Amino acid sequence: VLERANLTGILFQMRQGAPLTTSLVARLVEPAPKSVDEVVDRLCEAMAVRYDKDKRALLANACEKAGGLKALGQWMPAIKVARAMCQLVLASPEYQLC
């Protein structure tokens, strides 16, 4: 689990133009989400995971702690939000890297 959690550091480079970063952040921010729950929905869809309400609440909390909706209006803060949320997804037992 720890190795999968650390994988986000490799996958999410803190720069514009990194392929995975660009793709995922674009899905989270365009069009502008109206709620944190909408951001969670988009992330779960992009990463093909389904979570119960408790795990979705953890993702929403991670989004808020990383800057929330306001952060999604700028590139670097949006990467921080995506990275924080993806770290939880990649570390979860429901997410399997094949």
N, C-alpha and C positions, 0 to 999 in steps of 0.2 A: 504494500500500500504506500509506503513512504517513497519508494522509487517512482511510482506513478504520480504521486503528488509533486515530486521534484521535476517531473517531465515537463511541467508547464514552463519552467525556466528555460528549457531548451526550445520548446515549441513557440513560446510567446516572446519574441524579441521585442524589446522596448524601442522600436523604431518603425516609422512608416515605411511601407514597401515590403516588409517581410510577408511572404505569401499567406501563411495560415493566419497571422495576425490581421492582415488587411481583409481577408475574406470574412472572418468571424466578426470583427468589429463592424464591418459594413452591415452585416445582417442584424446586429444589435442596434445600430443607430439610425438606419434608413428604412422607412421613414421614421421620424422622431417618435420614440415610444411615449405613450401617455401615462404609463405607470411602471413601477418596478416589476409588477407581476407580468406585464407584457415583455419586459426584458428577459425574465425567467422563461417565459413561454418560448421566446425566440431562441434562447440558448439551448433549451431542451430539444427543440426541433432540429437545430443545427447539429447537435451532437447525438441525435437519435436516442435520447434517454427519456424514461418516464419515471417520475418520482411522486411519492405521496405528498400530502400537504405539509408534513413536518420537514421533509427534505427540501421541498420548494421554499419553505420559510427560511431555511438555512441559506439557500442561494440568494433569496431576496435580502437577507441580512448582510451577506457578503457584498452584494451590489451596493447597498447603502453605505457600508463601512468604507468601501473603496471610492465613494464619491457620489453614488446614486445617479439620478437622471441628469443632474446638472453637469456631472463629469462627462456624460456622453456627448456633450456639445463640442468637445475639443479632443483632438486625436490622442495625445499622450495620456490624459486622464481616462479616456475611453479604453485604452489598452490596459490600464491598471484595473479597471472594472472587469473587463473580459478575463484577464489573467486570474484575478481573485476568485471569480465564479468557476472558471474552468479547473482550477486547482481542486476544488471540492468535487467536481464531476469526475475528474480523472482518478481521484483517490477513493471514490465510492465503489462498493462491491458490485453495484448494478452496471457499472461501466467496465467493459472488458476490452482490452486492446488485443486484437487478434493478429 
